[in-house]
Amino acid sequence: MPNTTQVRSFIPAGKVRAYACDDNTTGKTLELMGIGASRAGVNEWRNLRKQYGMDAAVPMITTPSTATPVQFLQYWIPEVIPIVTAAREIDDIVGRTIAGKWSDDQIVAKILERTGTAQPYGDDTNIPLSSWNTNFEYRDIVRFEQGCQVGILEQERASAMQIDSSEEKRTAAAEALAIEMNNVGFYGYNEGENRTYGFLNDPNLPNYVTVANGAAGTATWKTKTYNEICNDIRTAMSTLRVQSGNLFKPERDACTIAIAVSCMEYLTVQNELGNKSVYTWITETYPKARITSAIQLDGANGSANVFYVHADTLSGTRVVDQYVQEIFRMLGVEKKAKGFLEDYSNATAGIMVKQPVGIVRYSGI
């Protein structure tokens, strides 16, 4: 039988946040959030944390001298400065639905169309009958894996630098998995015959439309005036209203405007009076619109920057959804004579555009 009871939670766009586990975190909470870990695995992990704590500092042996050793003239900044990676924005744009299991192969949506045409009444005419038609849209689930291995000597030497090697490696593993999930969210995952798509290439997406040229003769926002940029947004809202059959009303309904990062600052362009920016105009004219950005929209159509506008829902159905089975799953912990090995995984089916009439895409900005 198909599994239809595995929608565990939905986190709306813009509401996805980091979560820190503590001793009061239950397995049920982790399951709802898409984090898989057995009780035995968690207990083993906690035991390892206690066993390999940052309490083994290697003493320094020095040779007496008349000069002041340079180490006594150094100030060590207490914080560790990490190398940063680009922001992962797919959760902020479309949200996250936790559904299905890590071991599943596909996410399947039932598409239903009601059919029937009313006819003029007649006592002797046949009764026209209504019916329905259904199709099935599916996305393949992809799983990623990342592990870490820590040795006893490595851990103790790292602790001398006030660095917990095991914690840093776990964090690196979690970040690597999150990066891949974000990549799938935008670009999908090509594994030959599979159907795993992203926000930029889902087959249900409409074609790009190039925005109109401004008075300067080009379409890019860096050459456009306040009125011309506002008109691009107004055109997108109008198109979305018309193609949805007025199901979407921009002055009433919530929507998301996702813009290429390199074009976001042009929303600060002022009107001729200098008392209103494009950003202010959008928030006043479309109070339910949420503005966000992503680096993946830079040069997304060839080399052209793009922006999307999509209604959050149409007739109660989310227009764009990201289906995630496991955000972070602890596969196992292996105790070794000289340390330990841990393995983690995640699973995602990428993006599904469920209401194509609820989204528009514009290029050339």
Number of C-alpha atoms within 10 A of each C-alpha: 3 5 11 10 8 11 16 15 15 18 16 16 20 17 13 15 9 5 8 6 9 7 6 7 10 11 15 11 12 18 18 16 23 25 20 24 18 13 11 11 17 15 12 15 19 12 11 16 13 9 11 20 15 20 12 13 13 12 7 6 6 7 5 8 7 5 6 9 12 7 8 7 8 8 7 7 7 7 8 9 7 6 5 6 8 8 11 18 22 25 21 20 25 25 20 26 21 23 24 25 21 22 12 15 15 18 23 15 13 10 11 11 10 9 10 10 8 9 11 7 10 8 6 6 9 9 12 11 10 10 9 9 9 9 9 9 12 15 20 19 24 26 18 15 18 17 19 18 16 18 16 15 11 14 19 21 17 18 19 16 13 15 16 19 22 24 14 12 16 18 13 15 21 20 14 16 22 17 16 20 27 20 19 24 30 23 19 24 21 12 10 6 7 14 20 26 25 22 26 19 15 19 14 14 20 15 11 15 13 16 23 19 17 17 11 10 10 15 20 20 23 14 16 20 19 19 14 19 24 18 14 20 19 16 15 21 23 15 18 24 19 14 15 17 12 12 17 25 18 20 14 11 16 18 25 21 20 23 23 23 17 17 18 16 13 19 17 13 21 18 14 11 6 8 8 14 17 22 17 15 16 19 13 12 12 19 15 17 22 18 16 18 22 21 16 20 23 20 16 16 14 9 10 16 23 26 25 22 23 28 28 25 18 18 9 7 11 17 21 24 25 27 24 29 32 24 22 23 22 19 17 19 20 13 13 12 7 10 16 18 15 21 17 21 22 26 27 31 30 30 27 28 20 20 20 17 23 28 27 22 20 24 24 22 27
